[in-house]
Amino acid sequence: MAGGAAAAPGALLCAVLWAVAAAAPGGSPAPGAFGRVYRGAVNISAERLYAFAYRSEPGQVDAVRVYVNSSSENLQYPVLFVVRQQKGVLSWQVPLIFRGLYQRTYNYQEVSRTLCPSEPAPETGPSDQIIFVDVASMAPFNIAYELLVTKLENFQLETNKPFNFSASPSQPQYFLYKFPQDVDSVIIKVVSDAVYPCSVVSVQDIVCPVYDLDHNVEFNGVYQSMTKQAAITVQRKDFPGEQFFVVFVIKPEDYACGGSVPSSIHGNVNRTWNLQRTKNLQVTIVPSIKKSVYMQAMFFSFLSFLSFYLGSVVVAFVHYIRVRRKASAEGLSPENGSGIMTSSHPITASTPEGSSYGAIDESSSSGGRQLSSPERGPPAGSDTDSSVEEESDFDTMPEIESDKNVIRTKVFLYLSDLSRKDRRIVSKKYKIYFWNIITIAVFYALPVIQLVITYQTVVNVTGNQDICYYNFLCAHPLGVLSAFNNILSNVGHMLLGFLFLLIVLRRDILHRRAMEMKDIYTLDYGIPKHFGLFYAMGIALMMEGVLSACYHVCPNYSNFQFDTSFMYMIAGLCMLKLYQTRHPDINASAYSAYASFAVVICLAVLGVVFGKNSVWFWVIFSVIHVLASLALSTQIYYMGRFKMDGPDSDLGIFRRAAMVLYTDCIQQCSRPMYMDRMVLLIVGNLVNWSFAIFGLVYRPRDFASYILGIFICNLLLYLAFYIIMKLRSSERLLPIPLFCIVATAVVWAAALYFFFQTLSSWEETPAESREKNRSCILLGFFDDHDVWHFLSAAALFFSFLVLLTLDDDLDTVRRDKIPVF
């Protein structure tokens, strides 16, 4: 009885095959057996039909693979193979033709295809399946063929279990994966020992037909090109059936992966060519992170930077306690304890020996105009409530601009010489930096946000993951965003930028209160406090976080300048702030400074567009770079100022440069008139000329980073010069700025270590970039570049604090005793 039951399915299949044979017109199909090679010949009057029957059980996925071969290379009369299933038809020809770049054709005599699998529903029970394979040709002569039909044993991939296989352009592969019950997201990791041939990994829904050839693999699902490594994150919510196909296609050419294109394919080499295009692959599907990891990462990101707020509150509280204790103690004089200075005008105070310019008489005039005096108007350091005075009502130092012999013969300048303008006028001048950068940020950021949203939409709609250069081994999606971790890690720039604004605001409020109280230390001592540039730096830091996040929505070659534009501005603002510290009256205006930044950004865009292989662009840029370095050096050295919009800012500056060389190098060869400035400018010009030569010789593709490197090197050089000159002038570094300097150096060193851990590169093809992808290193959520974001935000914050607190030791030093350098 049991034996009869076991024989029933086999007898039923045989009956079905005989019934089909009897009903087939023009001849009966030959019953086929899985795993057996069938050989024959076809022509215009003779075709072959095979029928393969099998029984499908519920819960069991049966996949069938058809292998065909024909020795004929006649493209006029190919052998046609048509496979009919219950729910679809699949057909191809042999030789199978693939088209490459410039309409090159590649012919393959061996073809192997996996048929769309069938899985009966549980309620229907077991079902009998029949596959018909029709072999035909329109050739007037016989063409031999081979046919092999097999059932795949390892069609369904398992979680955390590597699977090895091989594929070629005419023999693609695909496999099935079903989500386990407790897994909502998985990462498909594919590796290969060989770079080439170039391949494509695709994830497609359970829909027939499966697009598994080079010319149609991009029609459905998500896909990315591959050389040695690929990774695709797949979420359960994107597949209602909770299962999907992983498709592997080998491309007939390697140009899409950065390889060279063969010049031609000649003669009878197709079979050899096919063997060369076989690639061994290993696929592993591993569970991705759970939702709890997202929450941990967000808490970590915000709490890490909120701790800076706590530290700032502690420092402010300690400072408040010290100030209260000092206020309760007996007051001492600023310098010798003899009492409070009564002079309201630092210029009228005694001037250090050896200075002839700092003691210019108040009644002296140039061009019929007199300087401000206590009898004629408010003192230079006073704060009045009048709002009717305009900048033209105050002295703008016309004698300094007209009588250049004064500056040429003045070897030692002091801060009192360059802080003579009314404080309100200068503060308003520097506040323009703040309001202008807000305007720039709004008009710059809104189109950027719109553009990257469009990029992300294109990626999500087309499924083309070659558009964006993510670190796919550590790209955690959230909502419509493909790499939320790269965006979240920029929160530090925004939080610390806002904290820096609060710190500056606190100092600004305290300074205003001191000015209202006519505090002598605020009026006549220390570095003049102007906070407009500091506010602009805080806004720039916040915008760097916003635009870096926008860039990482879809990082690629076209939008990299979004990530660097405000870095240029940060570096430029820091240099301006350093210069403003000792030259408050003659620093660049906001309009000329931002215009210079605009020119730099325009050059960056031109470099992105034309800088790849254009020698003429690099020649022009190098010439501009060298000339700009010489012009700026001449201004700083000869005039002692950084004014770019003066009447002599054209060819006159080069005449002054020639005069300086003649005066310092020919007339008096012993030593330059301004030794310190000369050393700085020589080193600075050597650095800039080295950059220009490097760019001209090597022509780096990452032009935006190249310009940023120029800015950063000049900033570091100037900061080092400033600190060295400060120490040479017997000035001190207080504990807070010293701590900030050490923290800046340490954090920048750590940040740069992670920055140079390259995880992707849009200078290469997407497939080559993925070779650099690496797994997450922090909380299983953040990669090396995210750590760079965290550390660089902290490093920039400490750098800003260095500039903010560096000269706090001078708050009790008269301005006519603070040297200018």
C-alpha positions in Angstrom: 0.0 0.0 0.0 2.8 2.4 0.9 4.8 1.4 -2.2 1.7 2.2 -4.4 1.4 5.6 -2.8 5.1 6.4 -3.4 4.8 5.4 -7.1 1.7 7.5 -7.7 3.5 10.9 -8.3 6.0 9.3 -10.8 3.2 7.7 -12.7 1.2 10.9 -12.8 4.2 12.9 -14.2 4.7 10.3 -17.0 1.0 10.5 -17.9 1.2 14.3 -18.1 4.2 14.1 -20.4 2.5 11.6 -22.7 -0.6 13.8 -22.8 1.5 16.8 -23.8 3.3 14.8 -26.5 0.0 13.7 -28.0 -1.3 17.2 -28.1 1.9 18.9 -29.4 1.5 19.9 -33.1 4.2 19.0 -35.6 5.9 16.5 -33.3 6.1 15.3 -29.8 8.4 16.8 -27.1 11.1 14.6 -25.9 10.9 13.9 -22.2 13.9 15.4 -20.5 15.8 14.5 -17.5 17.6 16.9 -15.1 21.4 16.6 -15.2 21.6 14.9 -18.6 23.4 16.6 -21.6 21.3 16.5 -24.8 23.1 17.0 -28.1 21.5 17.6 -31.5 21.3 19.7 -34.6 18.6 22.1 -35.9 17.9 23.9 -39.1 15.0 25.7 -40.8 13.0 22.5 -41.2 14.0 20.7 -38.0 13.6 21.9 -34.4 13.7 20.2 -31.1 11.3 20.4 -28.1 12.1 19.0 -24.7 9.8 18.7 -21.7 11.1 18.6 -18.1 8.7 17.7 -15.4 9.1 17.9 -11.6 7.0 18.1 -8.5 7.0 21.2 -6.3 6.3 21.0 -2.6 4.8 23.9 -0.4 7.6 25.8 1.3 10.2 24.6 -1.1 11.7 26.9 -3.8 12.7 25.0 -6.9 15.1 26.8 -9.2 16.1 25.4 -12.6 19.1 26.4 -14.5 19.5 25.9 -18.3 22.9 25.6 -19.9 23.2 25.7 -23.7 26.2 25.7 -26.1 26.6 26.0 -29.8 29.8 25.9 -31.8 28.4 28.0 -34.6 29.6 31.6 -34.8 27.3 32.5 -37.6 25.4 35.7 -36.5 23.1 35.5 -39.5 21.6 32.2 -38.3 21.8 32.0 -34.6 20.3 29.1 -32.6 17.2 30.2 -30.8 16.2 28.9 -27.3 12.8 29.4 -25.9 11.9 28.3 -22.4 8.2 28.2 -21.4 7.1 27.9 -17.8 3.8 28.1 -16.1 4.0 31.9 -15.6 6.4 33.1 -18.2 8.6 32.7 -21.2 12.4 33.2 -21.4 14.3 33.3 -24.7 17.8 34.0 -26.0 20.0 33.3 -28.9 23.4 31.7 -29.4 25.8 33.3 -30.2 24.6 35.7 -27.5 25.7 39.3 -28.4 26.7 41.9 -25.9 27.3 45.5 -26.9 30.0 47.6 -25.2 31.4 51.1 -25.6 31.4 52.6 -29.1 29.1 49.8 -30.3 31.7 47.1 -29.9 30.1 43.6 -29.9 31.1 40.5 -28.0 29.8 37.1 -28.9 29.4 34.2 -26.5 28.7 30.5 -27.6 28.0 29.3 -24.0 25.0 30.6 -22.2 23.6 29.7 -18.8 20.4 31.2 -17.4 18.4 30.6 -14.2 14.7 30.2 -14.7 12.3 32.2 -12.5 11.6 29.8 -9.6 8.2 28.6 -8.6 6.9 28.2 -5.0 3.4 26.7 -4.6 1.2 28.4 -2.0 0.7 26.4 1.2 -3.1 26.1 0.7 -2.7 24.6 -2.7 -0.5 21.7 -1.7 2.1 20.0 -3.9 1.9 20.9 -7.6 3.4 19.4 -10.8 5.5 21.7 -13.0 6.5 21.3 -16.6 9.3 23.2 -18.4 9.4 23.2 -22.2 12.7 24.0 -24.0 12.4 24.7 -27.7 15.5 24.7 -29.8 15.2 26.1 -33.4 17.1 28.0 -36.1 16.4 29.6 -39.5 19.6 28.3 -40.9 19.4 26.2 -44.2 22.0 23.9 -42.8 22.4 21.9 -39.6 23.8 23.7 -36.5 24.9 21.6 -33.6 23.9 22.4 -30.0 24.2 21.1 -26.4 21.5 21.4 -23.8 21.7 20.7 -20.0 19.0 21.4 -17.5 19.7 21.1 -13.8 18.0 21.8 -10.5 19.9 24.2 -8.2 20.6 22.8 -4.8 21.8 26.1 -3.2 19.5 28.7 -4.6 18.4 30.2 -1.3 21.0 32.2 0.6 21.3 31.8 4.4 22.0 34.5 7.0 25.7 34.8 8.1 26.7 31.9 5.8 29.2 32.8 3.0 28.4 31.3 -0.4 30.9 31.0 -3.3 30.1 30.8 -7.0 31.2 32.1 -10.4 29.6 34.1 -13.1 30.4 35.4 -16.6 28.6 37.9 -19.0 26.6 35.1 -20.7 26.2 33.1 -17.4 24.7 35.4 -14.8 23.6 34.2 -11.4 20.9 35.1 -9.0 19.8 33.7 -5.7 16.9 34.1 -3.3 16.9 35.5 0.3 14.1 35.5 2.8 14.1 37.7 5.8 14.2 35.8 9.2 11.5 36.7 11.6 13.7 38.8 13.9 15.6 40.7 11.2 14.4 44.0 9.7 17.5 45.0 7.8 20.4 43.1 6.2 23.6 44.0 4.5 24.6 42.1 1.4 28.4 41.8 1.3 30.0 40.6 -1.9 33.8 40.1 -2.3 36.1 38.9 -5.0 39.8 38.2 -5.2 40.0 39.7 -8.7 39.5 43.3 -9.6 38.3 42.5 -13.1 36.1 41.6 -14.8 33.7 44.4 -13.8 30.5 43.2 -12.3 27.1 44.5 -11.2 25.2 43.5 -8.0 21.5 44.0 -8.1 18.7 43.5 -5.6 15.3 42.9 -7.2 11.8 42.1 -6.0 10.3 38.6 -6.6 9.0 39.4 -10.0 9.4 37.5 -13.2 11.3 37.9 -15.5 14.4 38.5 -13.5 16.7 41.1 -15.2 20.0 39.3 -15.2 21.8 40.5 -18.4 24.1 43.5 -18.8 21.6 45.5 -21.0 18.7 45.1 -18.6 20.0 44.6 -15.1 19.4 48.4 -14.4 15.7 48.2 -15.2 14.6 47.0 -11.8 15.6 47.2 -8.2 18.8 48.6 -6.6 22.2 48.0 -8.2 25.8 49.0 -7.9 28.9 48.2 -9.9 31.7 46.2 -8.3 35.4 45.3 -8.7 36.6 43.6 -5.5 33.9 44.6 -3.0 30.3 45.7 -2.8 27.7 46.1 -0.1 24.0 46.9 -0.3 21.7 47.5 2.7 18.2 46.1 2.3 15.3 46.8 4.6 12.3 44.5 5.1 9.9 47.3 4.7 10.9 47.7 1.0 9.8 44.2 0.1 6.2 43.3 1.0 6.9 39.6 0.4 9.8 39.7 2.8 12.1 38.2 0.2 14.2 39.3 -2.7 16.6 38.2 -5.4 20.3 39.0 -5.4 21.5 39.2 -9.0 25.1 39.0 -10.2 25.9 40.2 -13.7 29.4 40.4 -15.3 29.9 43.2 -17.7 31.5 42.6 -21.1 33.8 45.5 -20.6 35.6 47.1 -17.7 35.4 50.8 -18.4 32.5 51.3 -16.0 34.8 50.0 -13.2 37.8 52.1 -14.2 39.4 49.5 -16.5 40.6 49.9 -20.0 38.5 49.1 -23.1 40.1 46.6 -25.5 40.8 48.2 -28.9 39.2 45.4 -30.8 38.2 41.7 -30.7 39.4 39.9 -33.8 39.0 36.4 -35.2 38.0 33.2 -33.5 38.7 34.3 -29.9 35.2 34.5 -28.5 35.5 31.3 -26.4 38.8 32.4 -24.9 37.3 35.8 -24.3 34.4 34.2 -22.4 36.8 32.2 -20.2 38.7 35.4 -19.3 35.5 37.1 -18.2 34.6 34.5 -15.5 34.7 36.0 -12.0 34.7 34.1 -8.7 32.5 35.8 -6.1 31.5 35.2 -2.5 28.3 36.6 -1.0 27.4 36.9 2.6 24.2 38.4 4.0 24.5 39.6 7.6 21.9 41.4 9.8 22.2 45.1 10.0 21.9 47.1 13.2 18.6 47.4 15.2 16.6 50.5 15.9 18.1 50.6 19.4 21.5 51.3 17.9 20.1 54.4 16.1 18.8 55.7 19.5 22.2 55.0 21.2 24.0 56.8 18.4 21.8 59.9 18.5 22.1 60.1 22.3 25.9 59.7 22.1 26.1 62.4 19.5 24.1 65.0 21.4 25.4 64.2 24.9 29.0 64.3 23.7 28.7 67.8 22.6 26.3 68.9 25.3 29.1 68.1 27.7 31.0 71.0 26.1 28.1 73.2 27.3 28.5 71.8 30.8 32.2 72.5 30.7 31.6 76.0 29.5 29.1 76.7 32.4 31.7 75.4 34.9 34.4 77.6 33.5 32.1 80.6 33.5 31.1 79.9 37.1 34.7 79.7 38.2 35.5 82.9 36.4 32.5 84.6 38.1 33.7 83.5 41.5 37.2 84.7 40.9 35.9 88.1 39.6 33.7 88.5 42.7 36.6 87.7 45.0 38.8 90.1 43.1 36.2 92.8 43.3 35.8 92.4 47.0 39.6 92.7 47.5 41.4 96.0 47.5 41.8 97.4 44.0 45.2 97.7 42.5 46.6 99.8 39.7 46.9 98.2 36.3 50.6 98.2 36.3 52.3 99.2 39.6 49.5 99.3 42.2 49.6 103.1 42.5 46.0 103.8 41.6 43.6 103.9 38.6 44.8 105.7 35.5 42.9 108.9 34.8 43.9 109.4 31.2 41.0 108.9 28.8 43.1 109.0 25.7 45.8 106.4 25.2 47.6 108.4 22.5 48.3 111.2 25.0 49.9 108.9 27.5 53.6 108.3 27.6 55.1 106.3 24.7 57.8 103.7 25.1 61.3 104.8 24.3 62.4 104.4 20.7 59.0 105.1 19.3 58.6 108.3 17.3 55.2 107.6 15.8 53.1 106.6 18.8 53.5 110.1 20.3 52.2 112.2 17.4 51.0 115.5 18.7 47.2 115.9 18.8 47.3 119.2 17.1 49.3 118.1 14.1 47.4 118.0 10.9 47.7 116.7 7.4 45.9 118.1 4.5 44.2 120.7 6.7 42.4 118.2 9.0 43.0 117.8 12.7 42.9 114.6 14.8 40.2 114.1 17.3 41.0 115.6 20.6 39.3 115.8 24.0 38.4 119.4 23.3 37.0 118.8 19.8 35.1 115.6 20.3 34.7 112.4 22.2 37.9 110.5 23.0 38.9 107.6 20.8 38.1 105.1 23.4 34.9 106.6 24.8 31.5 105.4 24.3 28.8 108.0 23.7 25.2 107.7 23.1 25.2 109.9 20.0 23.9 108.2 16.9 24.2 111.1 14.5 27.9 110.9 13.8 28.9 109.2 10.7 32.2 107.5 10.0 33.3 110.4 7.9 33.1 112.7 11.0 35.9 110.7 12.6 39.6 110.5 11.8 40.4 107.8 9.4 44.2 108.3 9.7 44.6 110.1 6.3 48.1 111.2 7.3 49.1 107.5 7.5 47.8 106.9 4.0 49.3 110.0 2.5 52.6 110.4 4.4 54.1 107.0 3.7 57.5 108.1 4.9 56.1 107.9 8.5 55.4 104.2 8.1 58.6 103.5 6.2 60.7 104.9 8.9 58.6 103.6 11.8 60.3 100.4 12.9 58.3 99.7 16.1 54.5 100.1 16.0 52.4 99.8 19.1 48.7 99.0 19.4 47.9 102.6 20.3 49.1 103.6 16.9 46.5 101.4 15.1 43.5 101.7 17.5 42.7 105.4 17.2 39.3 105.3 15.5 36.1 105.5 17.5 35.2 102.2 19.0 31.6 102.4 17.8 32.6 102.9 14.2 35.1 100.0 14.2 32.6 97.7 15.9 29.9 98.5 13.3 32.5 97.8 10.6 33.2 94.4 12.0 29.5 93.6 12.7 29.0 93.7 8.9 30.9 90.4 8.8 28.2 88.8 10.9 25.2 90.1 9.0 26.8 89.4 5.6 27.7 85.8 6.5 24.1 85.2 7.5 22.9 86.5 4.2 25.5 84.4 2.3 24.6 81.3 4.3 20.9 81.6 3.5 21.3 82.2 -0.2 24.0 79.5 -0.4 22.4 76.8 1.7 18.8 76.8 0.3 19.8 75.8 -3.3 22.2 73.3 -1.9 19.5 71.6 0.2 17.2 71.5 -2.8 19.9 70.0 -5.0 20.9 67.2 -2.6 17.2 66.4 -2.0 16.9 65.9 -5.7 20.1 63.7 -5.7 18.6 61.5 -3.0 15.3 61.3 -4.8 17.0 60.2 -8.0 18.9 57.5 -6.1 15.8 56.2 -4.4 13.7 56.2 -7.6 16.3 54.8 -10.0 18.0 52.4 -7.6 21.4 53.5 -9.0 23.8 53.4 -6.1 26.7 54.5 -8.3 25.5 58.1 -8.1 26.6 58.6 -4.5 30.0 57.7 -3.0 29.0 56.3 0.4 30.9 53.9 2.7 28.4 51.2 1.9 29.8 48.9 4.6 28.7 51.5 7.2 25.8 53.4 5.6 22.7 53.2 7.8 19.5 54.4 6.2 16.8 56.3 7.9 13.7 57.4 6.1 14.6 58.6 2.6 18.3 59.1 3.6 20.7 56.4 2.6 23.5 57.2 5.0 22.0 58.8 8.1 25.1 58.3 10.2 27.2 60.6 7.9 24.6 63.3 8.5 24.2 62.8 12.2 27.9 63.1 12.8 27.8 66.7 11.7 25.6 67.8 14.6 28.8 68.7 16.5 29.6 71.6 14.1 26.1 73.1 14.7 26.1 72.5 18.5 29.6 73.8 19.1 29.1 76.7 16.7 26.1 77.8 18.7 28.0 77.3 21.9 30.8 79.5 20.6 28.2 82.2 19.7 26.9 82.0 23.3 30.5 82.4 24.7 31.1 85.4 22.4 27.8 86.9 23.4 28.7 86.6 27.1 32.0 88.4 26.5 30.2 91.0 24.4 27.7 91.7 27.1 30.4 92.0 29.8 32.4 94.3 27.6 29.4 96.6 27.0 28.7 96.8 30.7 32.3 97.7 31.4 32.1 100.4 28.7 29.0 101.8 30.2 30.8 101.9 33.6 33.7 103.8 31.9 36.1 101.0 33.2 39.6 102.2 32.6 40.8 98.7 31.7 38.3 98.5 29.0 38.9 102.0 27.6 42.7 102.2 27.5 44.1 98.7 28.2 44.3 95.4 26.4 43.3 94.5 22.9 40.3 96.5 21.7 37.3 94.2 21.8 35.4 93.8 18.6 33.2 90.7 18.3 31.8 90.9 14.8 34.4 88.5 13.4 33.9 86.1 16.2 30.1 86.0 15.5 30.9 85.4 11.9 33.2 82.5 12.8 30.4 80.9 14.9 27.9 81.2 12.1 30.5 79.8 9.7 31.1 76.8 12.0 27.4 76.1 12.1 27.0 76.4 8.4 29.9 74.1 7.8 27.9 71.4 9.7 24.8 72.1 7.6 26.6 72.0 4.3 28.7 69.0 5.2 25.5 67.2 6.1 24.1 68.3 2.8 27.2 67.0 1.0 26.9 63.6 2.7 23.3 63.2 1.7 24.8 62.1 -1.6 28.6 62.6 -1.7 30.0 62.8 -5.3 32.3 64.8 -7.5 29.8 67.5 -8.4 28.8 68.7 -5.0 32.1 68.4 -3.0 32.5 72.1 -3.0 29.5 72.3 -0.7 31.6 70.6 2.0 34.6 73.0 1.6 33.1 76.4 0.8 32.6 77.4 4.4 35.9 75.9 5.3 37.5 78.5 3.1 35.6 81.2 4.9 36.5 79.8 8.3 40.2 79.8 7.5 40.0 83.3 6.0 38.0 84.7 8.9 40.5 83.2 11.4 43.4 84.9 9.5 41.5 88.2 9.4 40.8 87.9 13.2 44.5 87.3 13.9 45.4 90.3 11.9 42.6 92.4 13.4 43.9 91.7 16.9 46.9 94.0 16.5 45.6 96.0 13.6 42.0 96.9 14.6 41.8 100.1 12.5 43.3 98.9 9.2 41.9 95.4 8.7 40.0 94.5 5.6 36.4 95.5 5.2 33.7 92.8 5.2 32.9 93.6 1.6 36.4 93.2 0.3 37.0 90.0 2.4 33.8 88.3 1.3 34.5 89.3 -2.3 37.9 87.6 -2.0 36.2 84.5 -0.6 33.8 84.6 -3.6 36.8 84.7 -6.0 38.3 81.7 -4.2 35.0 79.7 -4.5 34.8 80.7 -8.2 38.3 79.3 -8.7 37.3 76.2 -6.8 34.3 75.7 -9.2 36.5 76.3 -12.2 39.1 73.8 -10.8 36.4 71.2 -10.4 35.2 71.7 -14.0 38.5 72.3 -15.8 41.2 71.2 -13.4 41.3 67.5 -14.2 43.6 67.5 -17.2 43.8 71.2 -18.4 47.4 72.4 -18.2 46.4 75.9 -19.2 44.1 76.2 -16.1 46.9 75.2 -13.7 49.3 77.6 -15.4 46.9 80.5 -15.0 46.0 79.5 -11.4 49.6 79.1 -10.4 50.5 82.5 -11.8 47.5 84.1 -10.0 48.5 82.3 -6.8 52.1 83.5 -6.9 51.2 87.1 -7.8 48.5 87.2 -5.1 51.1 86.0 -2.6 53.6 88.7 -3.6 50.9 91.5 -3.6 49.6 90.5 -0.1 53.2 90.1 1.2 54.0 93.6 0.0 51.0 95.1 1.7 51.7 93.3 5.0 55.4 94.1 5.0 55.5 97.6 3.6 52.3 99.1 4.8 51.7 97.1 7.9 48.1 96.5 7.0 45.8 94.1 5.1 43.7 96.5 3.1 42.6 95.2 -0.3 40.4 98.1 -1.4 42.8 101.0 -1.2 43.7 103.4 -4.0 47.1 101.7 -4.5 45.8 98.2 -4.7 46.5 97.8 -8.4 49.9 98.2 -10.0 51.1 100.5 -7.3 51.5 97.6 -5.0 54.0 96.0 -7.3 55.9 99.3 -7.6 56.1 99.3 -3.8 57.4 95.7 -3.9 60.2 96.7 -6.2 61.0 99.6 -3.9 61.1 97.4 -0.9 63.5 95.0 -2.6 65.7 97.8 -3.8 65.7 99.5 -0.3 66.2 96.4 1.8 68.2 94.2 -0.5 70.4 96.7 -2.4 70.8 99.9 -0.5 71.1 98.3 2.9 72.2 94.7 2.6 72.9 94.3 6.3 69.4 93.4 7.3 65.7 94.2 6.4 64.0 97.1 8.0 61.3 94.8 9.5 63.1 91.6 10.3 60.2 89.8 11.9 57.8 90.5 9.1 60.4 89.6 6.5 61.0 86.2 8.0 57.2 85.5 8.2 56.7 86.6 4.6 59.7 84.7 3.2 58.5 81.5 4.8 54.9 82.2 3.7 55.9 82.8 0.1 58.1 79.7 0.0 55.1 77.7 1.2 52.7 79.2 -1.3 55.2 78.9 -4.2 55.6 75.2 -3.2 51.9 74.8 -3.4 51.8 76.5 -6.8 54.6 74.3 -8.2 53.0 71.1 -6.7 49.7 72.0 -8.4 51.4 72.7 -11.7 53.4 69.5 -11.7 50.9 67.0 -10.3 47.6 68.7 -11.1 45.6 67.0 -8.2 42.0 66.1 -9.2 40.7 67.1 -5.8 41.1 70.8 -6.5 38.8 71.9 -3.6 40.9 70.1 -1.0 44.0 71.6 -2.7 42.8 75.2 -2.2 41.7 74.3 1.4 45.2 73.0 2.1 46.6 76.4 0.9 44.3 78.2 3.3 45.0 76.0 6.3 48.8 76.0 5.8 48.8 79.8 5.7 46.6 80.0 8.7 48.8 77.7 10.7 51.9 79.6 9.6 50.4 82.9 10.7 49.2 81.5 14.0 52.6 80.0 14.8 54.2 83.3 13.9 51.7 85.2 16.1 52.4 82.9 19.2 56.1 83.1 18.7 56.1 86.9 18.4 53.8 87.1 21.5 56.3 85.0 23.5 59.2 87.0 22.1 57.5 90.2 23.3 57.5 88.8 26.9 53.8 88.3 26.9 52.2 85.4 28.7 49.9 82.5 27.9 47.2 82.2 30.5 46.0 78.7 31.6 42.8 78.7 29.5 44.4 79.7 26.2 47.3 77.4 26.9 44.8 74.5 27.5 43.0 75.4 24.3 46.2 75.4 22.3 47.2 72.0 23.6 43.6 70.7 23.1 43.6 72.1 19.6 46.9 70.4 18.7 45.9 67.0 20.2 42.3 67.0 18.7 43.5 68.1 15.3 46.2 65.4 15.3 43.5 62.7 16.1 41.1 64.2 13.6 43.6 64.2 10.8 44.4 60.6 11.5 40.8 59.6 10.9 40.5 62.1 8.0 43.2 60.3 6.0 41.6 56.9 6.6 40.1 57.1 3.1 36.8 55.2 3.0 35.6 56.4 -0.5 36.9 58.6 -3.2 34.9 60.3 -6.0 38.2 60.8 -7.8 37.7 57.2 -8.9 34.9 55.2 -10.3 32.1 54.0 -7.9 33.4 50.4 -8.1 36.9 51.5 -7.3 35.7 53.7 -4.5 33.9 50.8 -2.9 37.2 48.9 -2.6 38.1 51.4 0.2 34.9 50.8 2.1 35.3 49.6 5.7 33.0 48.6 8.5 31.8 50.8 11.4 34.2 51.5 14.3 32.1 53.4 16.8 29.0 52.0 18.4 28.5 49.8 15.3 27.1 53.0 13.7 29.8 55.5 12.9 32.8 55.0 10.6 36.2 56.7 10.5 34.9 59.7 8.6 32.1 60.2 11.2 34.8 60.2 13.9 36.6 62.9 11.8 33.4 64.9 11.8 33.2 64.7 15.6 36.8 65.5 16.2 37.1 68.2 13.6 34.1 70.0 15.1 35.8 69.9 18.5 39.1 71.0 17.0 37.6 74.0 15.3 35.8 74.9 18.5 39.1 74.8 20.4 40.8 76.8 17.6 38.2 79.5 17.9 38.7 79.6 21.7 42.4 80.0 21.1 41.7 83.2 19.1 39.2 84.4 21.6 41.4 84.0 24.7 44.9 84.2 23.3 45.5 87.8 24.4 43.6 87.8 27.7 46.9 88.4 29.5 47.0 91.9 28.0 43.8 93.1 29.6 45.9 95.0 32.2 48.6 96.3 29.8 48.4 99.8 28.3 47.9 99.8 24.5 50.9 102.0 23.9 53.0 99.2 25.4 51.5 96.3 23.3 53.7 95.8 20.2 52.2 95.3 16.7 53.4 92.3 14.7 
